[in-house]
């Protein structure tokens, strides 16, 4: 004879009890627990809209998503670094080549020749383009991009502070300006390497969606939001305004 089943809720959330009713006198209840979904089951819920069908990918227009606010914050770090770099690299040639009290009234401090000043300036540029290799290794193997940018930004500010302090008239008159310049070049170059090698990839990591999705916008217009176009838009703004 077929047996009937009925379900009664338990007091605990996510738990239910089933009782088998049959002709037998001994019927024991059994309890089953519903487990919450695992994080892997929730990964597909990161889409804002629905997953596009092949027809959607073929006929709907592709558009970039809204730019994340985190990308702008990271770009500001690079913008400040570029302002500092070109702000000190511009007058650096006169600072090194001309004397403190130049007979022709030219601005300067160290009184080096033009050739020596050009050699030091070229070394500084070479050092700033070499240190990103070190910054990339530190970020990938040890600290991560965010922490590396944070620490090397402090290193950069220390280098600028050394250059500022040793370029004061008291330091120039006592011969501290030239050693301070060398130390500042090395320290600023280290800071530049830690920032430049990690800002660009960290900006791209701010795009949270990794797959295209369909979104219905105002007026009922349906579009495919493409994360690749979002990354392209971010870098277009980044290289236009921050580099």
C-alpha positions as CSV (number, residue, x, y, z in Angstrom):
1,X,0.0,0.0,0.0
2,X,1.4,3.4,-1.0
3,X,2.5,5.6,1.9
4,X,1.7,9.3,2.3
5,X,4.1,12.0,3.5
6,X,3.6,15.3,5.2
7,X,6.1,18.0,6.1
8,X,6.0,20.2,9.2
9,X,8.3,23.2,9.8
10,X,10.9,23.1,12.5
11,X,11.7,26.0,14.8
12,X,15.2,26.3,13.4
13,X,15.7,28.3,10.3
14,X,16.5,26.2,7.2
15,X,15.5,22.9,8.8
16,X,12.4,20.8,8.1
17,X,11.2,17.4,9.4
18,X,9.5,14.6,7.4
19,X,7.3,12.0,9.0
20,X,6.4,8.8,7.2
21,X,2.9,7.5,7.7
22,X,2.5,3.9,6.8
23,X,0.7,0.8,8.0
24,X,3.7,-0.1,10.3
25,X,3.4,1.0,13.9
26,X,7.0,2.3,14.1
27,X,7.4,5.5,12.1
28,X,10.4,7.6,13.0
29,X,10.8,11.2,12.0
30,X,13.9,12.3,10.0
31,X,15.4,15.8,10.1
32,X,17.0,17.4,7.1
33,X,19.0,20.7,7.1
34,X,19.3,23.0,4.1
35,X,22.8,24.4,3.8
36,X,23.4,28.0,2.6
37,X,24.8,28.4,-0.9
38,X,28.6,28.3,-1.2
39,X,30.5,31.4,-2.4
40,X,31.1,29.7,-5.8
41,X,27.3,29.4,-6.2
42,X,27.0,33.2,-5.7
43,X,29.7,34.2,-8.2
44,X,27.1,34.3,-11.0
45,X,25.1,36.8,-9.0
46,X,27.7,39.5,-9.5
47,X,26.0,40.5,-12.8
48,X,23.8,43.6,-12.6
49,X,21.6,42.4,-15.4
50,X,21.0,39.1,-17.2
51,X,23.5,37.0,-19.0
52,X,23.4,37.9,-22.7
53,X,22.1,35.3,-25.2
54,X,23.9,34.8,-28.6
55,X,21.2,37.0,-30.2
56,X,21.9,39.8,-27.6
57,X,25.6,39.7,-28.4
58,X,24.9,39.9,-32.1
59,X,22.2,42.6,-32.2
60,X,22.4,44.7,-29.1
61,X,24.8,47.7,-28.9
62,X,27.8,47.2,-26.6
63,X,28.5,50.0,-24.1
64,X,31.0,50.5,-21.3
65,X,29.9,50.4,-17.7
66,X,30.0,53.4,-15.3
67,X,33.6,54.2,-14.2
68,X,34.2,52.9,-10.6
69,X,35.2,55.6,-8.1
70,X,38.2,53.5,-6.9
71,X,39.8,53.9,-10.4
72,X,39.7,57.7,-10.0
73,X,41.3,57.5,-6.5
74,X,44.1,55.4,-7.9
75,X,44.6,57.7,-10.9
76,X,44.9,60.7,-8.5
77,X,48.0,59.0,-7.0
78,X,49.6,58.8,-10.4
79,X,48.6,62.4,-11.2
80,X,50.3,63.7,-8.0
81,X,53.4,61.6,-8.8
82,X,53.6,63.1,-12.3
83,X,53.1,66.6,-11.0
84,X,56.0,66.1,-8.5
85,X,58.3,64.5,-11.0
86,X,57.9,67.1,-13.7
87,X,57.8,69.9,-11.2
88,X,61.3,69.1,-9.9
89,X,62.8,67.8,-13.2
90,X,62.1,71.0,-15.0
91,X,64.3,73.4,-13.0
92,X,66.8,70.6,-12.1
93,X,69.2,71.5,-15.0
94,X,69.6,75.1,-13.9
95,X,69.9,74.0,-10.3
96,X,72.9,71.8,-11.1
97,X,74.6,73.8,-13.8
98,X,74.6,77.3,-12.5
99,X,76.2,78.6,-9.4
100,X,74.5,80.0,-6.2
101,X,75.5,83.6,-6.9
102,X,75.9,83.4,-10.7
103,X,77.6,86.4,-12.3
104,X,75.0,86.5,-15.1
105,X,72.1,86.4,-12.6
106,X,71.0,82.9,-13.7
107,X,69.2,80.8,-11.1
108,X,71.2,77.9,-9.8
109,X,72.9,76.4,-6.7
110,X,75.6,73.8,-7.4
111,X,77.7,75.4,-10.1
112,X,78.4,72.2,-12.1
113,X,79.2,72.4,-15.8
114,X,76.4,71.8,-18.4
115,X,77.9,68.4,-19.3
116,X,77.9,67.2,-15.7
117,X,74.4,68.6,-15.1
118,X,73.1,66.8,-18.2
119,X,74.8,63.5,-17.2
120,X,73.1,63.7,-13.7
121,X,69.8,64.5,-15.3
122,X,70.0,61.6,-17.7
123,X,71.0,59.3,-14.8
124,X,67.9,60.4,-12.9
125,X,65.6,59.7,-15.8
126,X,67.3,56.3,-16.4
127,X,67.0,55.4,-12.7
128,X,63.3,56.4,-12.6
129,X,62.6,54.1,-15.6
130,X,64.7,51.2,-14.1
131,X,63.1,51.0,-10.7
132,X,59.6,49.9,-11.9
133,X,61.2,46.5,-12.3
134,X,61.9,46.5,-8.5
135,X,58.4,47.8,-7.7
136,X,56.7,45.1,-9.8
137,X,58.7,42.4,-8.0
138,X,57.9,43.8,-4.6
139,X,54.2,44.0,-5.4
140,X,53.8,40.6,-7.0
141,X,55.9,38.6,-4.6
142,X,55.6,40.3,-1.2
143,X,53.3,43.3,-0.5
144,X,50.6,43.5,-3.2
145,X,49.9,46.5,-5.4
146,X,47.9,48.6,-2.9
147,X,50.4,48.3,-0.1
148,X,53.4,48.8,-2.4
149,X,51.9,52.1,-3.8
150,X,51.2,53.3,-0.2
151,X,54.7,52.6,1.1
152,X,56.6,53.8,-2.0
153,X,54.5,57.0,-2.0
154,X,56.0,57.7,1.5
155,X,59.5,56.9,0.1
156,X,58.8,59.4,-2.7
157,X,57.8,62.1,-0.2
158,X,60.9,61.5,1.8
159,X,63.0,62.0,-1.3
160,X,61.3,65.3,-2.1
161,X,61.7,66.4,1.5
162,X,65.5,65.6,1.3
163,X,65.8,67.7,-1.9
164,X,63.8,70.5,-0.3
165,X,65.9,70.6,2.9
166,X,69.3,70.4,1.2
167,X,68.4,73.1,-1.3
168,X,68.0,75.8,1.4
169,X,70.6,78.6,1.3
170,X,72.1,77.4,4.6
171,X,72.8,74.0,3.1
172,X,74.0,75.3,-0.2
173,X,76.6,77.6,1.5
174,X,77.9,74.6,3.6
175,X,78.2,72.2,0.7
176,X,75.3,69.9,1.7
177,X,73.3,70.6,-1.5
178,X,75.2,68.2,-3.8
179,X,75.2,65.1,-1.6
180,X,71.6,65.9,-0.8
181,X,70.8,66.0,-4.5
182,X,72.3,62.6,-5.1
183,X,70.4,61.0,-2.1
184,X,67.2,62.6,-3.3
185,X,67.6,61.3,-6.8
186,X,68.0,57.8,-5.6
187,X,65.1,57.9,-3.1
188,X,62.7,59.7,-5.5
189,X,63.6,57.1,-8.2
190,X,62.7,54.3,-5.8
191,X,59.4,55.9,-5.0
192,X,58.7,56.4,-8.7
193,X,59.3,52.8,-9.5
194,X,57.0,51.5,-6.8
195,X,54.2,53.8,-8.0
196,X,54.4,53.6,-11.8
197,X,54.6,49.8,-12.0
198,X,51.5,49.2,-10.0
199,X,49.1,52.1,-10.7
200,X,48.0,51.0,-14.2
201,X,47.2,47.3,-13.3
202,X,45.5,48.4,-10.1
203,X,43.2,50.7,-12.0
204,X,42.1,47.8,-14.2
205,X,41.4,45.7,-11.2
206,X,38.7,48.2,-10.0
207,X,36.4,46.9,-12.7
208,X,34.4,44.3,-10.8
209,X,32.3,42.7,-13.5
210,X,34.3,40.2,-15.6
211,X,31.6,39.1,-18.0
212,X,29.2,41.0,-20.2
213,X,25.6,41.4,-19.1
214,X,22.4,42.9,-20.5
215,X,21.0,46.1,-18.9
216,X,17.8,47.9,-19.6
217,X,18.3,51.6,-19.5
218,X,16.0,54.6,-19.5
219,X,13.4,54.5,-22.3
220,X,13.5,50.7,-22.3
221,X,16.7,50.5,-24.4
222,X,18.5,47.3,-23.9
223,X,22.3,47.2,-24.2
224,X,25.2,44.8,-23.5
225,X,27.5,46.2,-20.9
226,X,31.0,45.0,-21.9
227,X,33.8,45.0,-19.3
228,X,36.4,45.2,-22.0
229,X,35.0,48.5,-23.2
230,X,34.9,49.7,-19.6
231,X,38.6,49.0,-19.2
232,X,39.3,50.8,-22.5
233,X,37.4,53.8,-21.3
234,X,39.2,53.9,-18.0
235,X,42.6,53.9,-19.6
236,X,41.5,56.5,-22.2
237,X,40.7,58.9,-19.3
238,X,43.8,57.8,-17.4
239,X,46.3,58.5,-20.1
240,X,44.5,61.6,-21.2
241,X,44.5,63.4,-17.8
242,X,46.9,61.6,-15.5
243,X,50.0,60.7,-17.5
